[in-house]
Amino acid sequence: MTMHSENGVNHSSYIKVYSDATFRSQINTDGIFELNFDGVVDLALTPDAAEKVYAMLGEALPELRELAEAQLVG
């Protein structure tokens, strides 16, 4: 667990979020995008970080879908 950042992360841990979780989001007064998963996990992203995550998800989504479909068949 990282408590002090020298690499752009203030705190890190592994979580898995399922599609049945309740997703909530807002932009706070500091311009940070806050995303909450089922009231359990909060993720706060700067605008630049949010754009990077968005792009990464967009690139990975076709492969994720392909893997999910293969698991349903197999």
N, CA, C and O atoms as a Tripos MOL2 file, in Angstrom:
@<TRIPOS>MOLECULE
protein
  296   295    74     0     0
PROTEIN
NO_CHARGES

@<TRIPOS>ATOM
      1 N           0.8420   -1.1660    0.0000 N.3       1 MET1
      2 CA          0.0000    0.0000    0.0000 C.3       1 MET1
      3 C           0.8920    1.2360    0.0000 C.2       1 MET1
      4 O           1.7980    1.3510    0.8250 O.2       1 MET1
      5 N           0.6400    2.1480   -0.9110 N.am      2 THR2
      6 CA          1.4170    3.3760   -1.0260 C.3       2 THR2
      7 C           0.7070    4.4950   -0.2900 C.2       2 THR2
      8 O          -0.4520    4.7970   -0.5780 O.2       2 THR2
      9 N           1.3850    5.1020    0.6460 N.am      3 MET3
     10 CA          0.7730    6.1970    1.3980 C.3       3 MET3
     11 C           1.2960    7.5580    0.9450 C.2       3 MET3
     12 O           0.6060    8.5640    1.1100 O.2       3 MET3
     13 N           2.4810    7.6080    0.3880 N.am      4 HIS4
     14 CA          3.0670    8.8670   -0.0750 C.3       4 HIS4
     15 C           3.4040    8.7200   -1.5440 C.2       4 HIS4
     16 O           3.9530    7.7000   -1.9600 O.2       4 HIS4
     17 N           3.0840    9.7180   -2.3210 N.am      5 SER5
     18 CA          3.2230    9.6030   -3.7660 C.3       5 SER5
     19 C           4.4910   10.2390   -4.3020 C.2       5 SER5
     20 O           4.8150   11.3890   -4.0040 O.2       5 SER5
     21 N           5.1860    9.4660   -5.0900 N.am      6 GLU6
     22 CA          6.2540    9.9970   -5.9320 C.3       6 GLU6
     23 C           5.9520    9.5980   -7.3730 C.2       6 GLU6
     24 O           6.6850    9.9590   -8.2940 O.2       6 GLU6
     25 N           4.8560    8.8440   -7.5580 N.am      7 ASN7
     26 CA          4.5500    8.3180   -8.8850 C.3       7 ASN7
     27 C           3.1200    8.6150   -9.3350 C.2       7 ASN7
     28 O           2.6570    8.0220  -10.3090 O.2       7 ASN7
     29 N           2.4080    9.5160   -8.6530 N.am      8 GLY8
     30 CA          1.0740    9.8920   -9.0800 C.3       8 GLY8
     31 C          -0.0480    9.1440   -8.4040 C.2       8 GLY8
     32 O          -1.2080    9.3090   -8.7840 O.2       8 GLY8
     33 N           0.2540    8.3290   -7.4140 N.am      9 VAL9
     34 CA         -0.7730    7.5850   -6.6830 C.3       9 VAL9
     35 C          -0.6220    7.8750   -5.2040 C.2       9 VAL9
     36 O           0.4510    7.6640   -4.6390 O.2       9 VAL9
     37 N          -1.6810    8.3560   -4.5680 N.am     10 ASN10
     38 CA         -1.6240    8.6360   -3.1360 C.3      10 ASN10
     39 C          -1.8730    7.4050   -2.2960 C.2      10 ASN10
     40 O          -1.3730    7.2990   -1.1760 O.2      10 ASN10
     41 N          -2.6430    6.4760   -2.8290 N.am     11 HIS11
     42 CA         -2.9690    5.2670   -2.0880 C.3      11 HIS11
     43 C          -3.3510    4.2160   -3.1070 C.2      11 HIS11
     44 O          -4.1010    4.5070   -4.0390 O.2      11 HIS11
     45 N          -2.8570    3.0090   -2.9530 N.am     12 SER12
     46 CA         -3.2210    1.9990   -3.9380 C.3      12 SER12
     47 C          -3.6640    0.7170   -3.2500 C.2      12 SER12
     48 O          -3.1470    0.3460   -2.1960 O.2      12 SER12
     49 N          -4.6250    0.0570   -3.8610 N.am     13 SER13
     50 CA         -5.0870   -1.2440   -3.4100 C.3      13 SER13
     51 C          -5.8090   -1.9000   -4.5830 C.2      13 SER13
     52 O          -6.1360   -1.2450   -5.5720 O.2      13 SER13
     53 N          -6.0490   -3.1810   -4.4580 N.am     14 TYR14
     54 CA         -6.7250   -3.9170   -5.5200 C.3      14 TYR14
     55 C          -8.1890   -4.0720   -5.1590 C.2      14 TYR14
     56 O          -8.5270   -4.4890   -4.0510 O.2      14 TYR14
     57 N          -9.0500   -3.7360   -6.0970 N.am     15 ILE15
     58 CA        -10.4840   -3.9440   -5.9100 C.3      15 ILE15
     59 C         -11.0380   -4.5630   -7.1860 C.2      15 ILE15
     60 O         -10.4660   -4.3930   -8.2630 O.2      15 ILE15
     61 N         -12.1270   -5.2670   -7.0660 N.am     16 LYS16
     62 CA        -12.8430   -5.7830   -8.2320 C.3      16 LYS16
     63 C         -14.2600   -5.2580   -8.1310 C.2      16 LYS16
     64 O         -14.9130   -5.4150   -7.0990 O.2      16 LYS16
     65 N         -14.7380   -4.6380   -9.1920 N.am     17 VAL17
     66 CA        -16.0720   -4.0540   -9.2140 C.3      17 VAL17
     67 C         -16.9090   -4.8370  -10.2210 C.2      17 VAL17
     68 O         -16.5050   -5.0230  -11.3690 O.2      17 VAL17
     69 N         -18.0690   -5.2880   -9.7810 N.am     18 TYR18
     70 CA        -18.9810   -6.0410  -10.6340 C.3      18 TYR18
     71 C         -20.0670   -5.1220  -11.1740 C.2      18 TYR18
     72 O         -20.3360   -4.0600  -10.6120 O.2      18 TYR18
     73 N         -20.6850   -5.5420  -12.2680 N.am     19 SER19
     74 CA        -21.6680   -4.6970  -12.9380 C.3      19 SER19
     75 C         -22.9220   -4.4500  -12.1040 C.2      19 SER19
     76 O         -23.6500   -3.4930  -12.3680 O.2      19 SER19
     77 N         -23.1920   -5.2950  -11.1010 N.am     20 ASP20
     78 CA        -24.3820   -5.0680  -10.2840 C.3      20 ASP20
     79 C         -24.1490   -4.0630   -9.1620 C.2      20 ASP20
     80 O         -25.0640   -3.7720   -8.3910 O.2      20 ASP20
     81 N         -22.9330   -3.5320   -9.0640 N.am     21 ALA21
     82 CA        -22.6520   -2.4840   -8.0730 C.3      21 ALA21
     83 C         -23.3820   -1.2080   -8.4700 C.2      21 ALA21
     84 O         -23.6400   -0.9680   -9.6490 O.2      21 ALA21
     85 N         -23.7040   -0.4080   -7.4900 N.am     22 THR22
     86 CA        -24.2840    0.9010   -7.7410 C.3      22 THR22
     87 C         -23.1430    1.8810   -7.9980 C.2      22 THR22
     88 O         -22.2460    2.0250   -7.1670 O.2      22 THR22
     89 N         -23.1750    2.5460   -9.1300 N.am     23 PHE23
     90 CA        -22.1480    3.5100   -9.5000 C.3      23 PHE23
     91 C         -22.7180    4.9150   -9.3080 C.2      23 PHE23
     92 O         -23.8250    5.2170   -9.7550 O.2      23 PHE23
     93 N         -21.9510    5.7550   -8.6440 N.am     24 ARG24
     94 CA        -22.3320    7.1690   -8.5120 C.3      24 ARG24
     95 C         -21.1060    8.0050   -8.8620 C.2      24 ARG24
     96 O         -19.9720    7.6090   -8.5940 O.2      24 ARG24
     97 N         -21.3490    9.1560   -9.4600 N.am     25 SER25
     98 CA        -20.2230   10.0250   -9.7860 C.3      25 SER25
     99 C         -20.6250   11.4820   -9.6410 C.2      25 SER25
    100 O         -21.8020   11.8410   -9.6900 O.2      25 SER25
    101 N         -19.6140   12.2960   -9.4620 N.am     26 GLN26
    102 CA        -19.8060   13.7430   -9.3980 C.3      26 GLN26
    103 C         -18.4810   14.4210   -9.6730 C.2      26 GLN26
    104 O         -17.4180   13.8100   -9.5650 O.2      26 GLN26
    105 N         -18.5580   15.6730  -10.0230 N.am     27 ILE27
    106 CA        -17.3560   16.5070  -10.1250 C.3      27 ILE27
    107 C         -17.4050   17.4380   -8.9350 C.2      27 ILE27
    108 O         -18.3540   18.2050   -8.7720 O.2      27 ILE27
    109 N         -16.3690   17.3700   -8.0940 N.am     28 ASN28
    110 CA        -16.3880   18.1890   -6.8800 C.3      28 ASN28
    111 C         -15.9650   19.6260   -7.1760 C.2      28 ASN28
    112 O         -15.6250   19.9600   -8.3110 O.2      28 ASN28
    113 N         -15.9890   20.4580   -6.1630 N.am     29 THR29
    114 CA        -15.6900   21.8840   -6.3480 C.3      29 THR29
    115 C         -14.2420   22.1520   -6.7350 C.2      29 THR29
    116 O         -13.9170   23.2420   -7.2060 O.2      29 THR29
    117 N         -13.3570   21.1510   -6.5380 N.am     30 ASP30
    118 CA        -11.9570   21.2890   -6.9530 C.3      30 ASP30
    119 C         -11.7400   20.8230   -8.3890 C.2      30 ASP30
    120 O         -10.6140   20.8500   -8.8850 O.2      30 ASP30
    121 N         -12.8210   20.3930   -9.0680 N.am     31 GLY31
    122 CA        -12.7010   19.9140  -10.4370 C.3      31 GLY31
    123 C         -12.2030   18.4880  -10.5380 C.2      31 GLY31
    124 O         -11.6830   18.0880  -11.5790 O.2      31 GLY31
    125 N         -12.3510   17.7180   -9.4780 N.am     32 ILE32
    126 CA        -11.9220   16.3280   -9.4490 C.3      32 ILE32
    127 C         -13.1410   15.4420   -9.7130 C.2      32 ILE32
    128 O         -14.2060   15.6650   -9.1380 O.2      32 ILE32
    129 N         -12.9860   14.4440  -10.5760 N.am     33 PHE33
    130 CA        -14.0590   13.5010  -10.8700 C.3      33 PHE33
    131 C         -14.0470   12.4160   -9.8000 C.2      33 PHE33
    132 O         -13.0660   11.6890   -9.6450 O.2      33 PHE33
    133 N         -15.1400   12.3170   -9.0720 N.am     34 GLU34
    134 CA        -15.2620   11.3240   -8.0070 C.3      34 GLU34
    135 C         -16.2350   10.2400   -8.4400 C.2      34 GLU34
    136 O         -17.3470   10.5250   -8.8870 O.2      34 GLU34
    137 N         -15.8050    9.0030   -8.3030 N.am     35 LEU35
    138 CA        -16.6020    7.8520   -8.6880 C.3      35 LEU35
    139 C         -16.7150    6.9430   -7.4800 C.2      35 LEU35
    140 O         -15.7090    6.5980   -6.8600 O.2      35 LEU35
    141 N         -17.9420    6.5520   -7.1430 N.am     36 ASN36
    142 CA        -18.1800    5.7070   -5.9790 C.3      36 ASN36
    143 C         -18.8160    4.4060   -6.4350 C.2      36 ASN36
    144 O         -19.7130    4.4030   -7.2770 O.2      36 ASN36
    145 N         -18.3430    3.2980   -5.8710 N.am     37 PHE37
    146 CA        -18.8590    1.9770   -6.1810 C.3      37 PHE37
    147 C         -19.5610    1.4150   -4.9530 C.2      37 PHE37
    148 O         -18.9090    1.0210   -3.9860 O.2      37 PHE37
    149 N         -20.8880    1.3770   -4.9890 N.am     38 ASP38
    150 CA        -21.7230    0.7660   -3.9430 C.3      38 ASP38
    151 C         -21.4840    1.3480   -2.5470 C.2      38 ASP38
    152 O         -21.7180    0.6670   -1.5480 O.2      38 ASP38
    153 N         -21.0270    2.5790   -2.4710 N.am     39 GLY39
    154 CA        -20.7860    3.1870   -1.1710 C.3      39 GLY39
    155 C         -19.5900    2.6060   -0.4400 C.2      39 GLY39
    156 O         -19.3600    2.9200    0.7280 O.2      39 GLY39
    157 N         -18.8170    1.7530   -1.1270 N.am     40 VAL40
    158 CA        -17.6910    1.0630   -0.4920 C.3      40 VAL40
    159 C         -16.3540    1.6460   -0.9270 C.2      40 VAL40
    160 O         -15.4460    1.8040   -0.1110 O.2      40 VAL40
    161 N         -16.2330    1.9640   -2.2020 N.am     41 VAL41
    162 CA        -14.9670    2.4250   -2.7620 C.3      41 VAL41
    163 C         -15.1690    3.7870   -3.4060 C.2      41 VAL41
    164 O         -16.1170    3.9870   -4.1650 O.2      41 VAL41
    165 N         -14.2910    4.7070   -3.1080 N.am     42 ASP42
    166 CA        -14.2760    6.0140   -3.7550 C.3      42 ASP42
    167 C         -13.0200    6.1320   -4.6030 C.2      42 ASP42
    168 O         -11.9260    5.7790   -4.1600 O.2      42 ASP42
    169 N         -13.1780    6.6220   -5.8060 N.am     43 LEU43
    170 CA        -12.0600    6.8720   -6.7030 C.3      43 LEU43
    171 C         -12.1270    8.3340   -7.1070 C.2      43 LEU43
    172 O         -13.1620    8.7940   -7.5890 O.2      43 LEU43
    173 N         -11.0500    9.0640   -6.9200 N.am     44 ALA44
    174 CA        -11.0000   10.4800   -7.2810 C.3      44 ALA44
    175 C          -9.9280   10.6680   -8.3500 C.2      44 ALA44
    176 O          -8.7640   10.3230   -8.1460 O.2      44 ALA44
    177 N         -10.3350   11.2190   -9.4890 N.am     45 LEU45
    178 CA         -9.4250   11.3950  -10.6170 C.3      45 LEU45
    179 C          -9.3450   12.8600  -11.0250 C.2      45 LEU45
    180 O         -10.3610   13.5490  -11.1180 O.2      45 LEU45
    181 N          -8.1290   13.3230  -11.2660 N.am     46 THR46
    182 CA         -7.9710   14.6440  -11.8550 C.3      46 THR46
    183 C          -8.5000   14.5740  -13.2860 C.2      46 THR46
    184 O          -8.6560   13.4770  -13.8220 O.2      46 THR46
    185 N          -8.7770   15.7050  -13.9130 N.am     47 PRO47
    186 CA         -9.2560   15.6660  -15.2950 C.3      47 PRO47
    187 C          -8.3140   14.9100  -16.2370 C.2      47 PRO47
    188 O          -8.7780   14.1400  -17.0790 O.2      47 PRO47
    189 N          -7.0120   15.1170  -16.1110 N.am     48 ASP48
    190 CA         -6.0510   14.4130  -16.9720 C.3      48 ASP48
    191 C          -6.0700   12.9120  -16.7150 C.2      48 ASP48
    192 O          -6.0120   12.1210  -17.6560 O.2      48 ASP48
    193 N          -6.1500   12.5130  -15.4480 N.am     49 ALA49
    194 CA         -6.1990   11.0960  -15.1210 C.3      49 ALA49
    195 C          -7.4930   10.4700  -15.6260 C.2      49 ALA49
    196 O          -7.4820    9.3430  -16.1220 O.2      49 ALA49
    197 N          -8.6050   11.1850  -15.5060 N.am     50 ALA50
    198 CA         -9.8880   10.6770  -15.9980 C.3      50 ALA50
    199 C          -9.8310   10.4500  -17.5110 C.2      50 ALA50
    200 O         -10.3590    9.4550  -18.0070 O.2      50 ALA50
    201 N          -9.1940   11.3680  -18.2490 N.am     51 GLU51
    202 CA         -9.0580   11.2030  -19.6990 C.3      51 GLU51
    203 C          -8.2180    9.9840  -20.0360 C.2      51 GLU51
    204 O          -8.5400    9.2520  -20.9710 O.2      51 GLU51
    205 N          -7.1410    9.7550  -19.2830 N.am     52 LYS52
    206 CA         -6.2850    8.5850  -19.5190 C.3      52 LYS52
    207 C          -7.0530    7.2970  -19.2580 C.2      52 LYS52
    208 O          -6.9770    6.3620  -20.0540 O.2      52 LYS52
    209 N          -7.7930    7.2350  -18.1490 N.am     53 VAL53
    210 CA         -8.5740    6.0380  -17.8180 C.3      53 VAL53
    211 C          -9.6330    5.7970  -18.8920 C.2      53 VAL53
    212 O          -9.8370    4.6600  -19.3160 O.2      53 VAL53
    213 N         -10.2960    6.8430  -19.3250 N.am     54 TYR54
    214 CA        -11.3170    6.7360  -20.3730 C.3      54 TYR54
    215 C         -10.7110    6.1360  -21.6470 C.2      54 TYR54
    216 O         -11.2870    5.2240  -22.2400 O.2      54 TYR54
    217 N          -9.5620    6.6430  -22.0590 N.am     55 ALA55
    218 CA         -8.9010    6.1470  -23.2710 C.3      55 ALA55
    219 C          -8.4720    4.6870  -23.0990 C.2      55 ALA55
    220 O          -8.6270    3.8780  -24.0140 O.2      55 ALA55
    221 N          -7.9370    4.3610  -21.9310 N.am     56 MET56
    222 CA         -7.4940    2.9880  -21.6860 C.3      56 MET56
    223 C          -8.6670    2.0130  -21.7020 C.2      56 MET56
    224 O          -8.5550    0.9200  -22.2560 O.2      56 MET56
    225 N          -9.7870    2.3990  -21.1000 N.am     57 LEU57
    226 CA        -10.9790    1.5460  -21.1200 C.3      57 LEU57
    227 C         -11.4910    1.3590  -22.5470 C.2      57 LEU57
    228 O         -11.8720    0.2570  -22.9410 O.2      57 LEU57
    229 N         -11.4960    2.4400  -23.3090 N.am     58 GLY58
    230 CA        -11.9430    2.3560  -24.6960 C.3      58 GLY58
    231 C         -11.0980    1.4010  -25.5230 C.2      58 GLY58
    232 O         -11.6210    0.6640  -26.3590 O.2      58 GLY58
    233 N          -9.7930    1.4140  -25.2910 N.am     59 GLU59
    234 CA         -8.8880    0.5200  -26.0180 C.3      59 GLU59
    235 C          -9.0570   -0.9280  -25.5720 C.2      59 GLU59
    236 O          -8.9630   -1.8400  -26.3940 O.2      59 GLU59
    237 N          -9.3050   -1.1520  -24.2860 N.am     60 ALA60
    238 CA         -9.3810   -2.5100  -23.7420 C.3      60 ALA60
    239 C         -10.7480   -3.1600  -23.9070 C.2      60 ALA60
    240 O         -10.8540   -4.3860  -23.8630 O.2      60 ALA60
    241 N         -11.7930   -2.3660  -24.0950 N.am     61 LEU61
    242 CA        -13.1490   -2.9080  -24.1060 C.3      61 LEU61
    243 C         -13.3830   -4.0130  -25.1420 C.2      61 LEU61
    244 O         -14.0090   -5.0160  -24.7990 O.2      61 LEU61
    245 N         -12.9180   -3.8870  -26.3810 N.am     62 PRO62
    246 CA        -13.1250   -4.9850  -27.3330 C.3      62 PRO62
    247 C         -12.5130   -6.3110  -26.8550 C.2      62 PRO62
    248 O         -13.1400   -7.3610  -26.9910 O.2      62 PRO62
    249 N         -11.3150   -6.2710  -26.3060 N.am     63 GLU63
    250 CA        -10.6740   -7.4950  -25.8050 C.3      63 GLU63
    251 C         -11.4190   -8.0470  -24.5920 C.2      63 GLU63
    252 O         -11.5860   -9.2600  -24.4660 O.2      63 GLU63
    253 N         -11.8670   -7.1610  -23.6990 N.am     64 LEU64
    254 CA        -12.6330   -7.6060  -22.5380 C.3      64 LEU64
    255 C         -13.9200   -8.3020  -22.9720 C.2      64 LEU64
    256 O         -14.2730   -9.3490  -22.4290 O.2      64 LEU64
    257 N         -14.6150   -7.7320  -23.9400 N.am     65 ARG65
    258 CA        -15.8520   -8.3270  -24.4530 C.3      65 ARG65
    259 C         -15.5750   -9.7000  -25.0750 C.2      65 ARG65
    260 O         -16.3240  -10.6530  -24.8590 O.2      65 ARG65
    261 N         -14.4980   -9.7840  -25.8440 N.am     66 GLU66
    262 CA        -14.1290  -11.0480  -26.4860 C.3      66 GLU66
    263 C         -13.8340  -12.1230  -25.4370 C.2      66 GLU66
    264 O         -14.2740  -13.2640  -25.5830 O.2      66 GLU66
    265 N         -13.1100  -11.7770  -24.4060 N.am     67 LEU67
    266 CA        -12.8080  -12.7320  -23.3250 C.3      67 LEU67
    267 C         -14.0700  -13.1530  -22.5900 C.2      67 LEU67
    268 O         -14.2450  -14.3280  -22.2680 O.2      67 LEU67
    269 N         -14.9450  -12.1960  -22.3260 N.am     68 ALA68
    270 CA        -16.1970  -12.5110  -21.6250 C.3      68 ALA68
    271 C         -17.0560  -13.4540  -22.4610 C.2      68 ALA68
    272 O         -17.6350  -14.3970  -21.9230 O.2      68 ALA68
    273 N         -17.1460  -13.2160  -23.7600 N.am     69 GLU69
    274 CA        -17.9360  -14.0860  -24.6380 C.3      69 GLU69
    275 C         -17.3240  -15.4760  -24.7230 C.2      69 GLU69
    276 O         -18.0540  -16.4670  -24.7600 O.2      69 GLU69
    277 N         -16.0010  -15.5680  -24.7560 N.am     70 ALA70
    278 CA        -15.3340  -16.8660  -24.7920 C.3      70 ALA70
    279 C         -15.5940  -17.6580  -23.5180 C.2      70 ALA70
    280 O         -15.7360  -18.8800  -23.5680 O.2      70 ALA70
    281 N         -15.6570  -16.9870  -22.3940 N.am     71 GLN71
    282 CA        -15.9420  -17.6650  -21.1170 C.3      71 GLN71
    283 C         -17.3720  -18.1900  -21.0940 C.2      71 GLN71
    284 O         -17.6280  -19.2520  -20.5260 O.2      71 GLN71
    285 N         -18.3100  -17.4620  -21.7020 N.am     72 LEU72
    286 CA        -19.7010  -17.9200  -21.7540 C.3      72 LEU72
    287 C         -19.8420  -19.1660  -22.6280 C.2      72 LEU72
    288 O         -20.6390  -20.0530  -22.3230 O.2      72 LEU72
    289 N         -19.0690  -19.2340  -23.7140 N.am     73 VAL73
    290 CA        -19.1250  -20.3610  -24.6360 C.3      73 VAL73
    291 C         -18.4060  -21.5720  -24.0440 C.2      73 VAL73
    292 O         -18.8850  -22.7020  -24.1430 O.2      73 VAL73
    293 N         -17.2560  -21.3210  -23.4310 N.am     74 GLY74
    294 CA        -16.4100  -22.4020  -22.9180 C.3      74 GLY74
    295 C         -16.7960  -22.7800  -21.5670 C.2      74 GLY74
    296 O         -16.1890  -23.6760  -20.9800 O.2      74 GLY74
@<TRIPOS>BOND
     1     1     2 1
     2     2     3 1
     3     3     4 2
     4     3     5 am
     5     5     6 1
     6     6     7 1
     7     7     8 2
     8     7     9 am
     9     9    10 1
    10    10    11 1
    11    11    12 2
    12    11    13 am
    13    13    14 1
    14    14    15 1
    15    15    16 2
    16    15    17 am
    17    17    18 1
    18    18    19 1
    19    19    20 2
    20    19    21 am
    21    21    22 1
    22    22    23 1
    23    23    24 2
    24    23    25 am
    25    25    26 1
    26    26    27 1
    27    27    28 2
    28    27    29 am
    29    29    30 1
    30    30    31 1
    31    31    32 2
    32    31    33 am
    33    33    34 1
    34    34    35 1
    35    35    36 2
    36    35    37 am
    37    37    38 1
    38    38    39 1
    39    39    40 2
    40    39    41 am
    41    41    42 1
    42    42    43 1
    43    43    44 2
    44    43    45 am
    45    45    46 1
    46    46    47 1
    47    47    48 2
    48    47    49 am
    49    49    50 1
    50    50    51 1
    51    51    52 2
    52    51    53 am
    53    53    54 1
    54    54    55 1
    55    55    56 2
    56    55    57 am
    57    57    58 1
    58    58    59 1
    59    59    60 2
    60    59    61 am
    61    61    62 1
    62    62    63 1
    63    63    64 2
    64    63    65 am
    65    65    66 1
    66    66    67 1
    67    67    68 2
    68    67    69 am
    69    69    70 1
    70    70    71 1
    71    71    72 2
    72    71    73 am
    73    73    74 1
    74    74    75 1
    75    75    76 2
    76    75    77 am
    77    77    78 1
    78    78    79 1
    79    79    80 2
    80    79    81 am
    81    81    82 1
    82    82    83 1
    83    83    84 2
    84    83    85 am
    85    85    86 1
    86    86    87 1
    87    87    88 2
    88    87    89 am
    89    89    90 1
    90    90    91 1
    91    91    92 2
    92    91    93 am
    93    93    94 1
    94    94    95 1
    95    95    96 2
    96    95    97 am
    97    97    98 1
    98    98    99 1
    99    99   100 2
   100    99   101 am
   101   101   102 1
   102   102   103 1
   103   103   104 2
   104   103   105 am
   105   105   106 1
   106   106   107 1
   107   107   108 2
   108   107   109 am
   109   109   110 1
   110   110   111 1
   111   111   112 2
   112   111   113 am
   113   113   114 1
   114   114   115 1
   115   115   116 2
   116   115   117 am
   117   117   118 1
   118   118   119 1
   119   119   120 2
   120   119   121 am
   121   121   122 1
   122   122   123 1
   123   123   124 2
   124   123   125 am
   125   125   126 1
   126   126   127 1
   127   127   128 2
   128   127   129 am
   129   129   130 1
   130   130   131 1
   131   131   132 2
   132   131   133 am
   133   133   134 1
   134   134   135 1
   135   135   136 2
   136   135   137 am
   137   137   138 1
   138   138   139 1
   139   139   140 2
   140   139   141 am
   141   141   142 1
   142   142   143 1
   143   143   144 2
   144   143   145 am
   145   145   146 1
   146   146   147 1
   147   147   148 2
   148   147   149 am
   149   149   150 1
   150   150   151 1
   151   151   152 2
   152   151   153 am
   153   153   154 1
   154   154   155 1
   155   155   156 2
   156   155   157 am
   157   157   158 1
   158   158   159 1
   159   159   160 2
   160   159   161 am
   161   161   162 1
   162   162   163 1
   163   163   164 2
   164   163   165 am
   165   165   166 1
   166   166   167 1
   167   167   168 2
   168   167   169 am
   169   169   170 1
   170   170   171 1
   171   171   172 2
   172   171   173 am
   173   173   174 1
   174   174   175 1
   175   175   176 2
   176   175   177 am
   177   177   178 1
   178   178   179 1
   179   179   180 2
   180   179   181 am
   181   181   182 1
   182   182   183 1
   183   183   184 2
   184   183   185 am
   185   185   186 1
   186   186   187 1
   187   187   188 2
   188   187   189 am
   189   189   190 1
   190   190   191 1
   191   191   192 2
   192   191   193 am
   193   193   194 1
   194   194   195 1
   195   195   196 2
   196   195   197 am
   197   197   198 1
   198   198   199 1
   199   199   200 2
   200   199   201 am
   201   201   202 1
   202   202   203 1
   203   203   204 2
   204   203   205 am
   205   205   206 1
   206   206   207 1
   207   207   208 2
   208   207   209 am
   209   209   210 1
   210   210   211 1
   211   211   212 2
   212   211   213 am
   213   213   214 1
   214   214   215 1
   215   215   216 2
   216   215   217 am
   217   217   218 1
   218   218   219 1
   219   219   220 2
   220   219   221 am
   221   221   222 1
   222   222   223 1
   223   223   224 2
   224   223   225 am
   225   225   226 1
   226   226   227 1
   227   227   228 2
   228   227   229 am
   229   229   230 1
   230   230   231 1
   231   231   232 2
   232   231   233 am
   233   233   234 1
   234   234   235 1
   235   235   236 2
   236   235   237 am
   237   237   238 1
   238   238   239 1
   239   239   240 2
   240   239   241 am
   241   241   242 1
   242   242   243 1
   243   243   244 2
   244   243   245 am
   245   245   246 1
   246   246   247 1
   247   247   248 2
   248   247   249 am
   249   249   250 1
   250   250   251 1
   251   251   252 2
   252   251   253 am
   253   253   254 1
   254   254   255 1
   255   255   256 2
   256   255   257 am
   257   257   258 1
   258   258   259 1
   259   259   260 2
   260   259   261 am
   261   261   262 1
   262   262   263 1
   263   263   264 2
   264   263   265 am
   265   265   266 1
   266   266   267 1
   267   267   268 2
   268   267   269 am
   269   269   270 1
   270   270   271 1
   271   271   272 2
   272   271   273 am
   273   273   274 1
   274   274   275 1
   275   275   276 2
   276   275   277 am
   277   277   278 1
   278   278   279 1
   279   279   280 2
   280   279   281 am
   281   281   282 1
   282   282   283 1
   283   283   284 2
   284   283   285 am
   285   285   286 1
   286   286   287 1
   287   287   288 2
   288   287   289 am
   289   289   290 1
   290   290   291 1
   291   291   292 2
   292   291   293 am
   293   293   294 1
   294   294   295 1
   295   295   296 2
@<TRIPOS>SUBSTRUCTURE
     1 MET1         2 RESIDUE 1 A MET
     2 THR2         6 RESIDUE 1 A THR
     3 MET3        10 RESIDUE 1 A MET
     4 HIS4        14 RESIDUE 1 A HIS
     5 SER5        18 RESIDUE 1 A SER
     6 GLU6        22 RESIDUE 1 A GLU
     7 ASN7        26 RESIDUE 1 A ASN
     8 GLY8        30 RESIDUE 1 A GLY
     9 VAL9        34 RESIDUE 1 A VAL
    10 ASN10       38 RESIDUE 1 A ASN
    11 HIS11       42 RESIDUE 1 A HIS
    12 SER12       46 RESIDUE 1 A SER
    13 SER13       50 RESIDUE 1 A SER
    14 TYR14       54 RESIDUE 1 A TYR
    15 ILE15       58 RESIDUE 1 A ILE
    16 LYS16       62 RESIDUE 1 A LYS
    17 VAL17       66 RESIDUE 1 A VAL
    18 TYR18       70 RESIDUE 1 A TYR
    19 SER19       74 RESIDUE 1 A SER
    20 ASP20       78 RESIDUE 1 A ASP
    21 ALA21       82 RESIDUE 1 A ALA
    22 THR22       86 RESIDUE 1 A THR
    23 PHE23       90 RESIDUE 1 A PHE
    24 ARG24       94 RESIDUE 1 A ARG
    25 SER25       98 RESIDUE 1 A SER
    26 GLN26      102 RESIDUE 1 A GLN
    27 ILE27      106 RESIDUE 1 A ILE
    28 ASN28      110 RESIDUE 1 A ASN
    29 THR29      114 RESIDUE 1 A THR
    30 ASP30      118 RESIDUE 1 A ASP
    31 GLY31      122 RESIDUE 1 A GLY
    32 ILE32      126 RESIDUE 1 A ILE
    33 PHE33      130 RESIDUE 1 A PHE
    34 GLU34      134 RESIDUE 1 A GLU
    35 LEU35      138 RESIDUE 1 A LEU
    36 ASN36      142 RESIDUE 1 A ASN
    37 PHE37      146 RESIDUE 1 A PHE
    38 ASP38      150 RESIDUE 1 A ASP
    39 GLY39      154 RESIDUE 1 A GLY
    40 VAL40      158 RESIDUE 1 A VAL
    41 VAL41      162 RESIDUE 1 A VAL
    42 ASP42      166 RESIDUE 1 A ASP
    43 LEU43      170 RESIDUE 1 A LEU
    44 ALA44      174 RESIDUE 1 A ALA
    45 LEU45      178 RESIDUE 1 A LEU
    46 THR46      182 RESIDUE 1 A THR
    47 PRO47      186 RESIDUE 1 A PRO
    48 ASP48      190 RESIDUE 1 A ASP
    49 ALA49      194 RESIDUE 1 A ALA
    50 ALA50      198 RESIDUE 1 A ALA
    51 GLU51      202 RESIDUE 1 A GLU
    52 LYS52      206 RESIDUE 1 A LYS
    53 VAL53      210 RESIDUE 1 A VAL
    54 TYR54      214 RESIDUE 1 A TYR
    55 ALA55      218 RESIDUE 1 A ALA
    56 MET56      222 RESIDUE 1 A MET
    57 LEU57      226 RESIDUE 1 A LEU
    58 GLY58      230 RESIDUE 1 A GLY
    59 GLU59      234 RESIDUE 1 A GLU
    60 ALA60      238 RESIDUE 1 A ALA
    61 LEU61      242 RESIDUE 1 A LEU
    62 PRO62      246 RESIDUE 1 A PRO
    63 GLU63      250 RESIDUE 1 A GLU
    64 LEU64      254 RESIDUE 1 A LEU
    65 ARG65      258 RESIDUE 1 A ARG
    66 GLU66      262 RESIDUE 1 A GLU
    67 LEU67      266 RESIDUE 1 A LEU
    68 ALA68      270 RESIDUE 1 A ALA
    69 GLU69      274 RESIDUE 1 A GLU
    70 ALA70      278 RESIDUE 1 A ALA
    71 GLN71      282 RESIDUE 1 A GLN
    72 LEU72      286 RESIDUE 1 A LEU
    73 VAL73      290 RESIDUE 1 A VAL
    74 GLY74      294 RESIDUE 1 A GLY
